[in-house]
C-alpha cells in the first residue's frame, strides 16, 4: 500500500512565481534531487506541476508509480511525499494496489533523501485512502 514520507529541508527559492500554489513551492527542487535515481530505473518518466503540488509518474513491469510532492510549509522547509503503485484493471482504469516493487521505490526515495541530508525524515505506511495502517 502507499507510503507517506515527511521531511524538512530548508531551500532557497529563486522564482516563486512559477508555482501555481504555495503547496508547490520547492517541490520541483525535491524532484530534481530524486530525478537521477528514478529516471535511470523506470520507464516513461514524466514530471510536472499541478495545483496540489509536483509529481513524477513512471512505469515498470506493468505497474504505474507516482511520487507526489506537497509543500506543507515553505518557510520551514517542510515537505510530504506520497508514494503510490497502481495496476491497470480491465475496463476500470487503474487501482491503488500493493506491489513488492513499491518497496524498492520507497528504498530509493528514502536513500535519495538521506544523501540529500534532509531532517526529520519519517516514513509512514498507509492504506489506499492514505490513512495509517
FIKOLZA-1660 file (N, C-alpha, C; in steps of 0.1 Angstrom, whole numbers, plus 5000, padded with zeros to 4 digits):
% residues 133
   i   px   py   pz ch aa at
   1 5008 4988 5000  A  X  N
   1 5000 5000 5000  A  X CA
   1 5009 5013 5000  A  X  C
   2 5003 5024 4998  A  X  N
   2 5011 5036 4997  A  X CA
   2 5019 5040 5010  A  X  C
   3 5028 5049 5007  A  X  N
   3 5037 5054 5018  A  X CA
   3 5035 5070 5018  A  X  C
   4 5036 5075 5030  A  X  N
   4 5038 5090 5031  A  X CA
   4 5051 5092 5038  A  X  C
   5 5059 5101 5032  A  X  N
   5 5072 5104 5037  A  X CA
   5 5072 5119 5040  A  X  C
   6 5075 5122 5053  A  X  N
   6 5076 5136 5058  A  X CA
   6 5091 5139 5060  A  X  C
   7 5095 5151 5057  A  X  N
   7 5109 5156 5060  A  X CA
   7 5109 5171 5059  A  X  C
   8 5120 5176 5064  A  X  N
   8 5123 5190 5062  A  X CA
   8 5136 5193 5056  A  X  C
   9 5137 5203 5048  A  X  N
   9 5150 5207 5042  A  X CA
   9 5148 5222 5038  A  X  C
  10 5155 5231 5045  A  X  N
  10 5154 5245 5041  A  X CA
  10 5159 5247 5027  A  X  C
  11 5152 5254 5019  A  X  N
  11 5155 5256 5005  A  X CA
  11 5155 5271 5002  A  X  C
  12 5164 5275 4992  A  X  N
  12 5164 5288 4987  A  X CA
  12 5155 5288 4974  A  X  C
  13 5144 5295 4975  A  X  N
  13 5135 5295 4963  A  X CA
  13 5138 5308 4955  A  X  C
  14 5142 5307 4943  A  X  N
  14 5145 5318 4935  A  X CA
  14 5133 5324 4927  A  X  C
  15 5125 5315 4922  A  X  N
  15 5113 5320 4914  A  X CA
  15 5100 5315 4919  A  X  C
  16 5094 5321 4928  A  X  N
  16 5081 5317 4934  A  X CA
  16 5070 5318 4924  A  X  C
  17 5071 5327 4915  A  X  N
  17 5060 5330 4905  A  X CA
  17 5058 5318 4896  A  X  C
  18 5067 5309 4895  A  X  N
  18 5065 5297 4886  A  X CA
  18 5056 5287 4892  A  X  C
  19 5052 5289 4905  A  X  N
  19 5044 5279 4912  A  X CA
  19 5029 5283 4912  A  X  C
  20 5021 5273 4910  A  X  N
  20 5007 5275 4909  A  X CA
  20 5001 5279 4922  A  X  C
  21 5005 5272 4933  A  X  N
  21 5000 5274 4947  A  X CA
  21 5012 5273 4956  A  X  C
  22 5010 5277 4969  A  X  N
  22 5020 5276 4979  A  X CA
  22 5025 5262 4981  A  X  C
  23 5015 5252 4979  A  X  N
  23 5019 5238 4982  A  X CA
  23 5028 5233 4971  A  X  C
  24 5031 5241 4961  A  X  N
  24 5040 5237 4950  A  X CA
  24 5054 5242 4952  A  X  C
  25 5056 5252 4961  A  X  N
  25 5069 5259 4962  A  X CA
  25 5080 5249 4967  A  X  C
  26 5090 5247 4959  A  X  N
  26 5101 5238 4963  A  X CA
  26 5099 5223 4959  A  X  C
  27 5087 5219 4955  A  X  N
  27 5085 5205 4951  A  X CA
  27 5094 5202 4939  A  X  C
  28 5096 5211 4930  A  X  N
  28 5104 5209 4918  A  X CA
  28 5119 5206 4922  A  X  C
  29 5123 5213 4933  A  X  N
  29 5137 5211 4938  A  X CA
  29 5138 5197 4944  A  X  C
  30 5128 5193 4951  A  X  N
  30 5128 5179 4957  A  X CA
  30 5129 5169 4946  A  X  C
  31 5121 5170 4936  A  X  N
  31 5121 5160 4925  A  X CA
  31 5134 5161 4917  A  X  C
  32 5140 5172 4916  A  X  N
  32 5153 5173 4909  A  X CA
  32 5163 5165 4917  A  X  C
  33 5163 5165 4930  A  X  N
  33 5172 5157 4938  A  X CA
  33 5170 5142 4936  A  X  C
  34 5157 5138 4934  A  X  N
  34 5154 5124 4933  A  X CA
  34 5154 5119 4918  A  X  C
  35 5154 5128 4909  A  X  N
  35 5154 5125 4895  A  X CA
  35 5164 5115 4890  A  X  C
  36 5177 5116 4893  A  X  N
  36 5187 5106 4887  A  X CA
  36 5184 5092 4891  A  X  C
  37 5181 5089 4904  A  X  N
  37 5178 5075 4908  A  X CA
  37 5165 5070 4902  A  X  C
  38 5155 5078 4900  A  X  N
  38 5142 5074 4895  A  X CA
  38 5143 5072 4879  A  X  C
  39 5148 5082 4872  A  X  N
  39 5148 5081 4858  A  X CA
  39 5156 5069 4852  A  X  C
  40 5167 5066 4859  A  X  N
  40 5176 5055 4854  A  X CA
  40 5169 5041 4856  A  X  C
  41 5160 5040 4866  A  X  N
  41 5154 5027 4869  A  X CA
  41 5140 5025 4862  A  X  C
  42 5133 5036 4859  A  X  N
  42 5119 5035 4855  A  X CA
  42 5117 5040 4841  A  X  C
  43 5106 5035 4835  A  X  N
  43 5102 5039 4821  A  X CA
  43 5092 5049 4821  A  X  C
  44 5091 5056 4809  A  X  N
  44 5080 5067 4807  A  X CA
  44 5080 5077 4819  A  X  C
  45 5092 5081 4823  A  X  N
  45 5093 5091 4834  A  X CA
  45 5088 5104 4829  A  X  C
  46 5079 5110 4837  A  X  N
  46 5074 5124 4834  A  X CA
  46 5072 5131 4848  A  X  C
  47 5075 5144 4847  A  X  N
  47 5073 5152 4859  A  X CA
  47 5067 5165 4855  A  X  C
  48 5058 5171 4864  A  X  N
  48 5052 5183 4862  A  X CA
  48 5046 5188 4874  A  X  C
  49 5039 5200 4873  A  X  N
  49 5033 5206 4885  A  X CA
  49 5018 5206 4882  A  X  C
  50 5010 5204 4893  A  X  N
  50 4996 5205 4893  A  X CA
  50 4992 5215 4904  A  X  C
  51 4980 5218 4906  A  X  N
  51 4976 5228 4916  A  X CA
  51 4978 5223 4930  A  X  C
  52 4980 5210 4932  A  X  N
  52 4982 5203 4945  A  X CA
  52 4997 5200 4948  A  X  C
  53 5006 5203 4939  A  X  N
  53 5020 5200 4941  A  X CA
  53 5027 5196 4929  A  X  C
  54 5038 5190 4930  A  X  N
  54 5046 5184 4919  A  X CA
  54 5045 5169 4919  A  X  C
  55 5047 5163 4907  A  X  N
  55 5046 5149 4906  A  X CA
  55 5057 5143 4897  A  X  C
  56 5060 5131 4899  A  X  N
  56 5068 5123 4890  A  X CA
  56 5060 5110 4888  A  X  C
  57 5057 5107 4876  A  X  N
  57 5049 5094 4873  A  X CA
  57 5058 5086 4863  A  X  C
  58 5058 5073 4865  A  X  N
  58 5066 5064 4857  A  X CA
  58 5061 5050 4858  A  X  C
  59 5067 5041 4850  A  X  N
  59 5062 5027 4850  A  X CA
  59 5074 5017 4851  A  X  C
  60 5070 5005 4855  A  X  N
  60 5080 4994 4855  A  X CA
  60 5072 4981 4856  A  X  C
  61 5074 4972 4847  A  X  N
  61 5068 4959 4848  A  X CA
  61 5053 4959 4849  A  X  C
  62 5047 4968 4841  A  X  N
  62 5032 4969 4841  A  X CA
  62 5026 4976 4853  A  X  C
  63 5034 4982 4861  A  X  N
  63 5029 4989 4873  A  X CA
  63 5032 5004 4871  A  X  C
  64 5022 5012 4874  A  X  N
  64 5023 5027 4874  A  X CA
  64 5027 5032 4888  A  X  C
  65 5037 5040 4888  A  X  N
  65 5041 5046 4901  A  X CA
  65 5040 5061 4901  A  X  C
  66 5037 5066 4913  A  X  N
  66 5037 5081 4915  A  X CA
  66 5045 5085 4927  A  X  C
  67 5052 5096 4925  A  X  N
  67 5059 5103 4936  A  X CA
  67 5053 5117 4936  A  X  C
  68 5044 5119 4945  A  X  N
  68 5037 5132 4946  A  X CA
  68 5043 5140 4958  A  X  C
  69 5047 5153 4955  A  X  N
  69 5054 5161 4964  A  X CA
  69 5045 5173 4968  A  X  C
  70 5043 5175 4981  A  X  N
  70 5035 5186 4986  A  X CA
  70 5043 5194 4996  A  X  C
  71 5042 5207 4995  A  X  N
  71 5050 5216 5004  A  X CA
  71 5040 5219 5015  A  X  C
  72 5043 5214 5027  A  X  N
  72 5035 5217 5039  A  X CA
  72 5037 5231 5044  A  X  C
  73 5050 5235 5045  A  X  N
  73 5053 5249 5050  A  X CA
  73 5066 5253 5043  A  X  C
  74 5065 5261 5034  A  X  N
  74 5077 5265 5026  A  X CA
  74 5087 5273 5035  A  X  C
  75 5083 5281 5044  A  X  N
  75 5092 5288 5053  A  X CA
  75 5100 5279 5062  A  X  C
  76 5094 5268 5066  A  X  N
  76 5101 5258 5075  A  X CA
  76 5107 5247 5066  A  X  C
  77 5105 5247 5053  A  X  N
  77 5111 5237 5045  A  X CA
  77 5105 5223 5048  A  X  C
  78 5092 5223 5051  A  X  N
  78 5085 5211 5054  A  X CA
  78 5078 5205 5042  A  X  C
  79 5081 5192 5039  A  X  N
  79 5075 5186 5027  A  X CA
  79 5069 5172 5031  A  X  C
  80 5060 5168 5022  A  X  N
  80 5054 5155 5023  A  X CA
  80 5054 5148 5009  A  X  C
  81 5058 5136 5008  A  X  N
  81 5058 5128 4996  A  X CA
  81 5049 5116 4997  A  X  C
  82 5040 5114 4987  A  X  N
  82 5032 5103 4987  A  X CA
  82 5037 5093 4976  A  X  C
  83 5040 5081 4980  A  X  N
  83 5044 5071 4970  A  X CA
  83 5033 5061 4968  A  X  C
  84 5029 5059 4956  A  X  N
  84 5018 5050 4952  A  X CA
  84 5021 5041 4941  A  X  C
  85 5016 5029 4941  A  X  N
  85 5016 5020 4930  A  X CA
  85 5002 5017 4925  A  X  C
  86 5000 5016 4912  A  X  N
  86 4987 5013 4907  A  X CA
  86 4989 5003 4896  A  X  C
  87 4979 4994 4895  A  X  N
  87 4978 4984 4885  A  X CA
  87 4966 4986 4877  A  X  C
  88 4967 4984 4864  A  X  N
  88 4956 4986 4855  A  X CA
  88 4946 4975 4857  A  X  C
  89 4933 4978 4856  A  X  N
  89 4923 4968 4857  A  X CA
  89 4915 4969 4844  A  X  C
  90 4911 4957 4839  A  X  N
  90 4904 4956 4827  A  X CA
  90 4891 4964 4827  A  X  C
  91 4889 4974 4818  A  X  N
  91 4878 4983 4817  A  X CA
  91 4875 4992 4829  A  X  C
  92 4883 4992 4839  A  X  N
  92 4881 5000 4851  A  X CA
  92 4892 5010 4854  A  X  C
  93 4901 5013 4845  A  X  N
  93 4912 5022 4848  A  X CA
  93 4922 5015 4856  A  X  C
  94 4928 5022 4866  A  X  N
  94 4938 5016 4875  A  X CA
  94 4933 5018 4889  A  X  C
  95 4939 5010 4898  A  X  N
  95 4935 5009 4912  A  X CA
  95 4948 5009 4920  A  X  C
  96 4948 5017 4931  A  X  N
  96 4959 5016 4940  A  X CA
  96 4960 5002 4946  A  X  C
  97 4972 4996 4944  A  X  N
  97 4974 4982 4949  A  X CA
  97 4988 4981 4954  A  X  C
  98 4989 4973 4964  A  X  N
  98 5002 4970 4970  A  X CA
  98 5010 4962 4960  A  X  C
  99 5023 4965 4958  A  X  N
  99 5032 4958 4949  A  X CA
  99 5046 4957 4955  A  X  C
 100 5052 4946 4955  A  X  N
 100 5066 4945 4960  A  X CA
 100 5075 4955 4955  A  X  C
 101 5073 4960 4943  A  X  N
 101 5081 4970 4936  A  X CA
 101 5080 4983 4943  A  X  C
 102 5069 4986 4951  A  X  N
 102 5068 4998 4958  A  X CA
 102 5078 4999 4969  A  X  C
 103 5082 4987 4975  A  X  N
 103 5093 4987 4985  A  X CA
 103 5106 4992 4979  A  X  C
 104 5109 4988 4967  A  X  N
 104 5121 4993 4960  A  X CA
 104 5120 5008 4958  A  X  C
 105 5109 5013 4954  A  X  N
 105 5108 5027 4952  A  X CA
 105 5109 5035 4965  A  X  C
 106 5103 5029 4976  A  X  N
 106 5104 5036 4989  A  X CA
 106 5119 5036 4993  A  X  C
 107 5126 5025 4991  A  X  N
 107 5140 5025 4995  A  X CA
 107 5148 5035 4987  A  X  C
 108 5146 5036 4974  A  X  N
 108 5153 5046 4965  A  X CA
 108 5150 5060 4970  A  X  C
 109 5138 5063 4972  A  X  N
 109 5134 5077 4977  A  X CA
 109 5140 5080 4990  A  X  C
 110 5139 5071 5000  A  X  N
 110 5145 5074 5013  A  X CA
 110 5160 5075 5012  A  X  C
 111 5167 5067 5004  A  X  N
 111 5181 5068 5003  A  X CA
 111 5185 5081 4996  A  X  C
 112 5177 5085 4986  A  X  N
 112 5180 5098 4980  A  X CA
 112 5178 5110 4989  A  X  C
 113 5168 5109 4998  A  X  N
 113 5166 5120 5007  A  X CA
 113 5177 5120 5018  A  X  C
 114 5181 5108 5022  A  X  N
 114 5192 5107 5032  A  X CA
 114 5205 5113 5026  A  X  C
 115 5208 5110 5014  A  X  N
 115 5220 5115 5007  A  X CA
 115 5219 5130 5007  A  X  C
 116 5207 5136 5004  A  X  N
 116 5205 5150 5004  A  X CA
 116 5205 5156 5017  A  X  C
 117 5206 5148 5028  A  X  N
 117 5207 5152 5042  A  X CA
 117 5195 5160 5046  A  X  C
 118 5183 5155 5045  A  X  N
 118 5171 5161 5050  A  X CA
 118 5170 5159 5065  A  X  C
 119 5162 5166 5071  A  X  N
 119 5160 5165 5086  A  X CA
 119 5146 5159 5088  A  X  C
 120 5144 5153 5100  A  X  N
 120 5131 5148 5105  A  X CA
 120 5124 5139 5095  A  X  C
 121 5132 5130 5089  A  X  N
 121 5127 5120 5079  A  X CA
 121 5118 5110 5086  A  X  C
 122 5106 5109 5082  A  X  N
 122 5097 5099 5088  A  X CA
 122 5089 5092 5076  A  X  C
 123 5088 5079 5077  A  X  N
 123 5081 5071 5067  A  X CA
 123 5069 5064 5073  A  X  C
 124 5057 5066 5067  A  X  N
 124 5045 5060 5073  A  X CA
 124 5039 5052 5062  A  X  C
 125 5036 5039 5065  A  X  N
 125 5029 5030 5056  A  X CA
 125 5014 5033 5058  A  X  C
 126 5006 5035 5048  A  X  N
 126 4992 5039 5048  A  X CA
 126 4984 5030 5040  A  X  C
 127 4971 5030 5041  A  X  N
 127 4962 5022 5033  A  X CA
 127 4958 5030 5020  A  X  C
 128 4949 5024 5012  A  X  N
 128 4946 5030 4999  A  X CA
 128 4939 5044 5000  A  X  C
 129 4934 5047 5012  A  X  N
 129 4928 5061 5014  A  X CA
 129 4938 5070 5022  A  X  C
 130 4950 5066 5023  A  X  N
 130 4961 5073 5029  A  X CA
 130 4959 5075 5044  A  X  C
 131 4953 5066 5050  A  X  N
 131 4951 5065 5065  A  X CA
 131 4961 5056 5070  A  X  C
 132 4966 5058 5082  A  X  N
 132 4976 5049 5088  A  X CA
 132 4971 5035 5089  A  X  C
 133 4980 5025 5086  A  X  N
 133 4976 5011 5088  A  X CA
 133 4974 5007 5102  A  X  C
% end
